[in-house]
């Protein structure tokens, strides 16, 4: 599940858990990008 899908899920449900998961996945994606360039 990508970040856009998570964001849509959050908007559809309004669940804090959905946003937390989205934020967590986004952080992991950013870390992955940093490790690629490092």
ABEGO torsion letter per residue (X at the ends): XBAAAAAAAAAAAGBAAAAAAAAAAAAAAAAAAAAAAX
